[in-house]
């Protein structure tokens, strides 16, 4: 065992776009860090900010919400809801003491497996630099 910190990252992925990109990356045998646990939702607009807060409370060092590109949502404007919610969520997380960079929103289409690999690799590297999340009341202080 190397003893190096390995972050836990929760990915909330749109079924129609990002989840399909993750699947394409897997079937194409693209390599990316194994640090991610994916939760599939039918639309990124279905992501309640409380889901993100719960992920951090329950041990995640980073959270990524990913969906269809703006204008390409299978539910017309679900990703626009995501955009509005996550802007406010980022401010709230900062007030809770969660550093910038631990939460991220990305638009990844079904054909963008390479972008998925790049985003998740970059996020893992960034969170490794930040170190483990120390959150009051989480039991890991």
VMD Tcl script that draws the C-alpha trace (Angstrom):
set ca {
  {0.00 0.00 0.00}
  {1.38 3.39 -0.99}
  {-0.34 5.31 1.80}
  {-1.18 8.07 -0.68}
  {-4.55 9.74 -0.18}
  {-7.16 8.41 -2.62}
  {-10.22 10.68 -2.76}
  {-13.78 9.40 -2.90}
  {-15.75 11.16 -5.61}
  {-19.50 10.89 -6.12}
  {-20.72 11.52 -9.66}
  {-24.38 12.35 -10.26}
  {-24.79 11.68 -13.98}
  {-27.60 12.31 -16.43}
  {-28.84 9.02 -17.89}
  {-29.08 10.31 -21.45}
  {-25.70 11.98 -21.83}
  {-23.02 11.71 -19.18}
  {-23.94 8.20 -18.08}
  {-23.73 7.10 -21.70}
  {-20.29 8.79 -22.02}
  {-19.14 6.84 -18.94}
  {-20.44 3.65 -20.55}
  {-18.67 4.50 -23.83}
  {-15.42 5.12 -21.98}
  {-15.74 1.70 -20.38}
  {-16.59 -0.18 -23.56}
  {-13.77 1.67 -25.35}
  {-11.41 0.55 -22.57}
  {-10.36 4.10 -21.75}
  {-8.53 4.33 -18.46}
  {-9.56 6.72 -15.71}
  {-9.14 6.75 -11.93}
  {-11.28 4.23 -10.02}
  {-12.12 6.83 -7.38}
  {-15.62 7.58 -8.68}
  {-18.96 6.16 -7.65}
  {-21.72 7.02 -10.07}
  {-25.35 7.73 -9.30}
  {-27.53 7.77 -12.41}
  {-30.44 10.20 -12.55}
  {-32.76 10.60 -15.51}
  {-31.84 14.29 -15.77}
  {-29.23 16.45 -14.05}
  {-32.12 18.83 -13.31}
  {-33.40 16.15 -10.95}
  {-30.36 16.64 -8.70}
  {-31.50 18.15 -5.45}
  {-28.77 20.21 -3.73}
  {-29.41 18.09 -0.65}
  {-28.01 15.07 -2.58}
  {-24.68 16.87 -2.88}
  {-24.63 17.92 0.77}
  {-25.45 14.34 1.85}
  {-22.65 12.97 -0.32}
  {-20.15 15.24 1.45}
  {-21.63 14.41 4.86}
  {-21.33 10.69 4.15}
  {-17.67 10.64 3.18}
  {-17.25 12.05 -0.32}
  {-14.18 14.23 -0.84}
  {-15.63 15.60 -4.09}
  {-18.92 15.66 -5.99}
  {-19.45 16.04 -9.73}
  {-22.86 16.78 -11.24}
  {-22.83 16.16 -14.97}
  {-25.47 16.35 -17.67}
  {-26.35 17.21 -21.23}
  {-25.01 20.35 -22.85}
  {-27.31 23.40 -22.49}
  {-29.90 23.30 -25.25}
  {-29.62 19.51 -25.65}
  {-31.56 18.35 -22.59}
  {-33.88 15.41 -23.21}
  {-36.28 17.06 -20.77}
  {-36.10 20.46 -22.53}
  {-34.71 22.66 -19.76}
  {-33.60 20.33 -16.97}
  {-29.95 21.28 -17.32}
  {-30.87 24.96 -17.04}
  {-32.37 24.13 -13.63}
  {-29.08 22.41 -12.80}
  {-27.14 25.50 -13.80}
  {-29.23 27.81 -11.59}
  {-29.17 25.43 -8.61}
  {-25.46 24.72 -8.74}
  {-24.49 28.39 -8.84}
  {-26.30 28.87 -5.54}
  {-25.08 25.52 -4.20}
  {-21.43 26.49 -4.78}
  {-21.92 29.58 -2.59}
  {-23.63 27.54 0.11}
  {-20.88 24.89 0.11}
  {-18.25 27.60 0.48}
  {-20.11 28.95 3.52}
  {-20.14 25.42 4.96}
  {-16.35 25.30 4.74}
  {-16.10 23.09 1.64}
  {-13.27 24.41 -0.55}
  {-13.77 25.44 -4.15}
  {-12.83 22.57 -6.42}
  {-14.51 19.85 -4.39}
  {-17.78 20.43 -6.21}
  {-18.01 20.63 -9.96}
  {-20.67 20.85 -12.68}
  {-19.89 19.65 -16.20}
  {-21.74 19.20 -19.47}
  {-20.69 15.91 -21.09}
  {-22.62 14.45 -24.03}
  {-23.00 10.75 -24.80}
  {-20.28 10.95 -27.47}
  {-17.71 12.65 -25.21}
  {-16.07 9.69 -23.49}
  {-12.66 11.39 -23.80}
  {-14.02 14.50 -22.09}
  {-15.39 12.30 -19.27}
  {-11.96 10.72 -18.78}
  {-10.26 14.14 -18.80}
  {-12.75 15.71 -16.37}
  {-12.67 12.89 -13.82}
  {-8.87 12.56 -14.00}
  {-8.45 16.30 -13.49}
  {-10.92 16.29 -10.59}
  {-9.16 13.40 -8.83}
  {-5.80 15.17 -9.21}
  {-7.23 18.44 -7.90}
  {-8.80 16.80 -4.85}
  {-5.60 14.88 -4.11}
  {-3.88 18.29 -3.86}
  {-6.61 19.57 -1.53}
  {-6.38 16.48 0.67}
  {-9.17 14.73 2.56}
  {-12.27 16.78 3.32}
  {-12.49 17.67 7.00}
  {-16.11 18.39 7.77}
  {-17.42 18.99 11.27}
  {-19.83 16.29 12.40}
  {-18.63 13.76 9.85}
  {-16.54 11.74 12.28}
  {-13.26 12.02 10.37}
  {-11.68 14.99 12.13}
}
mol new
graphics top color blue
foreach p $ca { graphics top sphere $p radius 0.5 }
foreach p [lrange $ca 0 end-1] q [lrange $ca 1 end] { graphics top cylinder $p $q radius 0.2 }
display resetview
